Amino acid sequence: MVAGEPSPRVFKLAIAALGGQGGGVLTQWLLNAAEASEFIAQATSVPGVAQRTGATLYYLEFFPRAAAEEAGGDPVLALMPQPGDVDLVVASELMEAGRAMQRGLVTRDRTTLVASTHRVFTIGEKSALGDGLADSDSVLQVARATAKRLVALDMEALAREHRSVISSVVLGALAGAGALPFAAEACEQAIRASGRALERNLAAYEAGRARAEAAAGGDAPVASPNSASLYDPVPVPRNPKAKALMERVSKEFPGACADLLGIGVHRLVDYQNHRYAGLYLDRLRSILELDSAARQYTLLLETARGLALWMSYEDTARVADLKTRAARFARVQAEVGAGRGRLMRIVDYLSPRVEEICGSLPAWLGAPLMRWGFTRRIVQAFTGGRKISTDRFWGYLLMRAMARTRVWRLSSLRHREENARIREWLATLVELAPQDYELAVEMAACQQLVKGYGETFERGLSRYRAIDEALPTLRNGSNPASALRELRDAALADEEGRKFEATLDRLCENRPAA
């Protein structure tokens, strides 16, 4: 070692990855690339919990082999990262970057943070009564202030584009960011040496490398994860009927609303058929006539979102259909790490109530079964907890048979009830908009209370009904829109409804006791 030159030190790298993202494969590629570049390399992994698919923290350390030989011994490498002592942090999902920063692994004086901007939502975010999504923009702002250098890009989108796994894109991003202590060519050679899906993995690697180079150079702006890019893009329609619907969206509705309406159309075609999606657009025409560009089409956008969700209400056929899709089996297989040749069991727990069973039947049959006490007791025998092995032939066949009941969905008792509620909701919006636009927008947003199935649906529906009944009283107040917003927020505050009842009593002092 030449006098005056700084002593070589251990390079420290932490990877925060979710289950099924190929973190182990990525770690092996990095080890192979480091060893091929004459580094002594060591890797450890510690599994954790991310309230999603499980999370694992992979920790790697590299030290130049030549420096070790000159010193006459091997370096002592650590098994776990320490706060303030990491050179490079990789997060294959945005909130994992936030968790790494919380642990103190990212520091302003030393750490390069390479992060994917896409989201995999936590259980808490999914199960929140209202909008429980974490603020992704805040995480990015903190990352810019915390890291020495931030390289952020949507790695999941690139992986989907090239039909590859995200680990290939991550390796490319590391190479493109110039954050590794060895040449980028060593990373590419590590992929080639693995012999796994070479064409797709190399394409994804190259896409990640190019995007990271642009991001590191400041040429590529970081897209907001809270924008519509959070959602998968609407597939390009191939069916002539689907094309006609999308053409109708572009011709009849403002361009600023096209993306959201396109998502709604796609959802309802998938839920029922093209005619049903056409009804969705027909219903929105009456709202469009009451809106304007000066108001940024706020009422139309809020109604379009709510209407698409309400028209695709969760019924027995929908639940059974989603549980038996090939994409679901593939996702579960990836989450549990069941590779080829490994058996996987999927057991679905169903607890149908009389309302779900009768609601899925044609109205002429479901209504009397619900109304007559004797028939209700007969139907009651088929309720309660049921376990169905959807990975087995008979279990899968039963669920598919349930999914096929969607052929009579539009004549079912449940559809008759939901259709009546939707009509009343839209009629209320049409009445309110000319008189109090802001109040109409707030009432449109109240649709988010009506969601899910079973007790969750009944609880939300009862609160929606209470708000609808209180609307005349609220309109007599000084600020109806603000009062309705407060009442809706209270309805989403807790499952027990204590805050909602208290707020309702305060805003409607003379209402009759429930």
C-alpha positions, 0 to 999 in steps of 0.5 A, a space after each residue: 500500500 502506498 503511503 498517503 493513500 486511504 486504506 481500502 475499507 469494506 463496502 456495505 450494501 443492504 437490500 430490502 425486498 419483499 417475498 416473491 421479488 427474487 431477493 435471493 437471486 439478486 444477492 447471488 448475482 451480486 456475490 458472483 459479480 463481486 467475486 469475479 471482480 476480485 472482491 471477498 464477498 459475504 452475504 446474510 439474510 434476515 426475514 422480517 414482516 412487512 404486512 404484505 408478503 413478508 420482507 427480507 433484509 439481505 446484507 452484503 459486504 465486499 472487500 478487495 482481495 488484493 488489499 486483503 492479501 497485501 495485509 496478510 489476512 482476510 477481513 472481518 465481515 459483519 452479519 448485520 447492517 448498523 445504523 449510519 454505516 451502510 454505503 448502498 441501500 436498495 429498496 425494491 418497493 417504496 415503503 421498504 425504502 421508508 423502513 430502511 430510513 427509519 432504521 437509520 440505514 440511510 445517511 446524508 454523508 454516505 448512503 446512496 439509496 436506489 429505490 423502486 417507486 411502485 407500491 405493494 399495499 400493506 394490510 393496514 392500507 387495504 383494510 382501512 375504512 377510508 383512504 388508508 394509503 400511506 403518503 408516498 410523496 412524503 417518503 420520496 421527499 424524506 429520501 431526497 433529504 436523507 440520502 447522499 444520493 437518491 436514484 428512484 424509478 418504477 422497477 415493477 413497471 419495467 419488470 412487467 414490460 419485459 415479462 421478467 422478475 424485478 430482481 433483474 431490473 434492480 441489478 440493472 438499476 444498481 449498475 446504471 446508478 454507478 453505486 457498486 465498487 465493481 464494473 457494471 459488466 460484471 453484473 451482466 456477466 453474472 446474469 449470463 452465467 446463471 443461464 436463467 431466462 436469459 433473454 428476458 432477464 437481460 432485457 429487464 437488466 438493460 432497461 433498469 440500467 438505462 433508466 437508472 442512468 437517466 435518473 442518476 443524471 437528473 434527466 428523468 423526473 420521478 413520477 409521483 406514486 400517488 398519481 394515477 400511475 399507481 394503477 395498472 394501465 388500461 389494457 389496449 382493447 382488442 375486442 370491437 365492442 371494447 374499442 367502441 366503448 373507449 372511442 365513446 369515452 374519448 368522443 363524449 367526455 373531456 380528455 382530463 377524465 379519460 383515464 379514470 373513465 377508461 379504468 371504470 369501463 375496463 372494470 365493468 366489462 370484466 365484472 359483467 359485459 360490454 353492455 353493462 359498461 355502456 350503461 356506466 357511460 350512459 349514467 355519467 352523461 347526466 353528471 357531465 351536463 352539470 359539470 364544467 372545465 372551470 370546476 375541473 370536472 370534480 363532480 364527474 371524476 368523483 361520481 365516475 370513481 364511485 359509480 364504477 365501484 358501486 356497479 361492481 359490488 361484491 357478490 357471490 359470483 364476483 368473489 368466486 371468480 376472483 378466487 379462481 383466476 389463474 393470476 391469483 394462483 400465480 400470485 399466491 405461488 410467488 408469495 409462498 415461494 412454491 417453485 416447480 415440483 412443490 405442492 401448494 394447498 389453497 383453502 378458502 374460508 367462506 361464511 355466507 349469510 342468508 342475505 348473500 345466498 338469497 341475493 345471488 338468486 333471481 329476484 322472483 326466487 330470492 325475495 320470497 325466500 328472504 321474506 318467509 320465515 319458514 324458507 329463511 330457516 331452510 336457507 339458514 342451514 346452508 350458512 356458516 363457515 365453509 372451507 373450500 380447497 380451490 386447488 383441488 378439482 371438486 373445490 375449484 369446480 364448485 367455485 367456478 360454478 358459483 362464478 358462473 351465476 353472474 349470467 343471471 346477476 342482472 336479474 338477481 335480488 341483490 342487483 335489484 336492490 343495488 340498482 335502486 340505491 344507485 339510481 337514488 344516489 345519482 338522482 340526489 347528485 343531479 338535484 344537488 349540483 345546480 344548487 350546491 356544487 360542493 355539497 354534490 361533490 361531497 355526497 358523491 364521495 359518500 359512495 366509499 361507505 358502501 363497499 365490501 360484503 357481509 357485515 362490512 357492507 351492512 355497516 357501511 350501508 347503514 351509515 350511508 343511509 343515515 347520512 342520506 336521511 340527514 341530508 335535508 337537515 344539513 342543507 339548512 345549515 350554514 356550510 352543508 358541504 363542510 358538515 357532510 364531509 365531517 360526517 363522512 370522515 366520522 363514518 370512516 373513523 372506527 368500526 364501532 361507529 361511536 364517533 359517527 353517532 356523536 357527530 350525527 347527534 351534534 349536527 342533527 340535534 333533533 333527529 330521532 334516536 336510532 
